Amino acid sequence: SQQYYTKSEIGKDEGIITYIAFKTAKDAGTYIRDIEIYMANTDESDFGSGKVMKQMTNLVYSGKVQFSSNSWIKIPLTTEFTYTGNNILVCINDKTGNQINPLTSHFDTYAKGYIDNFRTLYKSGATALDPTSEIVEANRIGFTPFVKFTFEQEQPITLVGTKQIIKADNSDIIRFTVTQGVNNVTDKTEIYVEQYEGTTTISTTVLNSTTGLTFSTSNAGTYR
């Protein structure tokens, strides 16, 4: 199946998604399915009146998942997904090779967009599909599976300089290091060094991996 989730439902501006969870309903006990999950950032929010699945290439999970009755099934993504702040299209591809009776086992869903535009398409069958190369004439449904996205907790950023005071002769140099959590992110960082007096900024120097994460000056003053 493929289904859209909107920015307002996701409730985040951006971030790294590390887990996805689906809610089961009417499950007949515990069973294991071999699935793939694809995800994509998109400006689109539904399939309109069409019945053609989107071609998808961003595989975020592949493996066996154990499902159980009336539960949230939390799946750790094998490839973290970078969410850019708009809508998300999710594709679930079941490769198990056999079908389960949908009257006794399916994802729990909510009704969204089934009057004119459909947000969910599905294709039933015992043969696995290939979302990366096949665009399938699918079935429209007016219900969307419940989902939960777990975002990676942002780590604090720490800026460290080799010294706090330098001589204003262009020979004395401060070298900066930037870490986020335990990761050195110096080469991915821009640093703004301001010379100021009171509440007035006199000058601003931008440091990055191209210009070098070092600072020196011939202008005496106070910097931040």
C-alpha positions in Angstrom: 0.0 0.0 0.0 0.9 3.7 -0.3 -0.5 6.4 1.8 0.1 10.1 2.4 0.6 11.8 5.8 0.4 15.6 6.0 2.6 18.1 7.7 -0.2 19.0 10.2 -0.5 15.3 11.2 3.2 14.9 11.6 3.6 18.0 13.7 7.3 18.7 13.1 9.1 21.2 11.0 12.0 18.8 10.2 14.1 16.1 11.7 15.5 12.6 11.5 13.0 9.8 11.7 14.4 6.6 13.3 11.3 4.5 13.9 7.9 4.0 12.3 4.9 2.3 14.0 1.6 1.0 12.7 -1.5 0.0 14.7 -3.0 -3.4 14.2 -6.7 -4.3 14.4 -8.6 -7.6 14.4 -5.4 -9.6 14.3 -5.6 -13.4 14.4 -2.9 -14.0 17.0 0.8 -13.4 16.3 2.4 -13.7 12.9 5.5 -12.6 11.0 5.6 -10.8 7.7 8.6 -10.0 5.4 8.2 -6.4 4.5 9.8 -3.4 2.9 9.1 0.2 3.8 9.8 3.2 1.5 9.4 6.9 2.5 9.6 10.1 0.5 9.2 13.8 1.2 6.5 15.3 -1.0 4.4 18.4 -1.7 1.5 16.2 -2.7 -1.1 15.2 -0.2 -3.2 12.6 -2.1 -3.6 10.6 -5.3 -6.4 12.7 -6.6 -8.9 10.7 -8.6 -6.1 8.4 -10.0 -5.2 4.8 -9.1 -1.5 4.7 -10.0 1.0 4.1 -7.3 4.1 6.3 -7.2 7.5 5.0 -8.1 9.7 5.0 -4.9 13.4 4.4 -4.4 14.1 5.5 -0.8 14.1 2.1 1.1 14.2 2.7 4.9 13.4 -0.8 6.1 13.7 -4.3 4.8 13.2 -7.4 7.0 10.8 -9.6 9.0 8.4 -8.0 11.5 6.3 -9.7 14.2 2.7 -8.5 14.4 0.4 -9.1 17.3 -3.3 -8.4 18.1 -4.5 -4.8 18.6 -1.0 -3.4 19.2 1.3 -0.6 18.0 4.1 -2.3 16.1 7.2 -0.2 16.3 9.8 -0.8 13.6 13.4 0.5 13.7 14.4 2.0 10.3 17.5 0.4 8.9 18.1 3.7 7.1 17.2 6.8 9.0 14.8 9.2 7.1 15.5 12.9 6.8 12.2 14.7 7.1 12.2 18.1 5.4 9.0 19.6 6.8 6.2 18.9 4.3 4.1 15.8 3.7 5.4 12.2 3.7 4.4 9.3 1.3 4.9 5.9 2.9 4.9 2.6 0.9 4.6 -0.8 2.6 5.6 -3.7 0.4 4.8 -7.2 1.8 7.2 -9.8 0.3 6.0 -12.7 2.4 4.4 -14.6 -0.5 1.1 -15.4 1.0 -2.0 -13.5 1.9 -3.8 -13.0 5.3 -7.5 -12.8 5.4 -8.2 -9.0 5.7 -11.4 -9.7 7.6 -9.4 -11.1 10.5 -6.1 -9.1 10.2 -5.3 -5.6 9.0 -3.9 -2.3 10.1 -6.2 0.0 12.1 -7.2 3.0 10.0 -8.9 6.4 10.1 -11.1 8.0 7.5 -9.5 10.7 5.4 -10.0 12.0 1.9 -12.4 9.6 0.3 -14.9 11.9 -1.3 -12.9 13.3 -4.2 -9.3 12.7 -3.5 -7.8 9.5 -2.1 -4.8 9.4 0.2 -4.4 5.6 0.2 -3.9 3.0 -2.6 -3.4 -0.7 -2.1 -2.8 -3.8 -4.2 -3.6 -7.3 -3.0 -2.0 -10.5 -4.1 0.5 -13.2 -3.2 3.2 -11.8 -5.6 5.5 -9.2 -4.2 5.8 -5.9 -6.1 8.8 -3.8 -6.8 8.1 -0.1 -5.9 11.3 1.0 -7.5 10.4 -0.1 -11.0 6.7 -0.9 -11.1 3.8 1.6 -11.2 0.8 -0.5 -10.4 -2.9 0.1 -11.2 -4.1 -0.1 -7.6 -7.3 0.0 -5.6 -8.4 3.2 -3.9 -9.6 3.2 -0.3 -11.0 5.9 1.9 -9.1 5.0 5.0 -5.5 5.6 6.0 -3.5 3.4 8.4 -2.6 5.0 11.7 1.1 5.8 12.0 3.6 7.1 14.5 7.0 8.6 13.6 9.8 8.7 16.1 12.2 11.5 15.7 15.9 11.4 16.8 16.4 13.5 19.8 18.6 16.5 18.9 21.9 16.6 20.7 23.2 19.9 22.2 25.8 21.7 20.1 29.1 22.8 21.8 31.5 25.4 20.5 35.0 25.4 21.9 37.8 27.9 21.0 41.5 27.3 21.8 41.7 30.6 23.6 39.5 33.5 24.8 41.8 36.4 24.3 44.1 37.1 21.3 46.4 39.9 20.3 45.1 42.2 17.6 48.1 41.6 15.2 46.8 39.0 12.8 49.3 36.5 14.1 47.4 35.3 17.1 44.8 32.7 16.1 41.8 31.0 17.7 40.9 27.6 16.3 37.3 26.4 16.8 35.9 22.9 17.3 32.2 22.2 17.2 30.6 19.0 18.5 27.0 17.7 18.6 26.6 15.1 21.2 29.7 12.9 20.7 30.1 13.8 17.0 32.6 16.3 15.7 30.6 18.5 13.2 33.2 21.2 12.8 33.4 20.8 9.0 29.6 21.1 8.7 29.3 24.3 10.7 29.2 28.0 10.1 30.4 30.3 12.9 29.6 34.0 13.0 32.2 36.1 14.9 30.9 39.6 15.8 32.8 42.6 16.9 30.5 44.7 19.0 30.2 47.6 21.3 27.3 47.8 23.7 24.3 46.6 21.7 25.8 47.6 18.3 27.5 45.1 16.0 30.5 46.7 14.3 31.5 43.8 12.0 30.7 40.1 11.4 33.1 37.5 10.1 31.7 34.2 8.8 33.9 31.1 9.3 33.2 27.7 7.7 35.0 24.7 6.3 35.9 26.6 3.1 37.3 29.7 4.8 38.7 27.7 7.7 37.4 27.5 11.3 40.1 29.9 12.6 39.9 33.5 13.6 42.5 36.3 13.9 42.2 40.1 13.6 44.1 43.4 13.6 41.2 45.3 15.0 41.2 45.5 18.8 37.9 45.3 20.4 35.3 43.0 22.0 34.1 39.9 20.1 31.4 37.2 20.5 
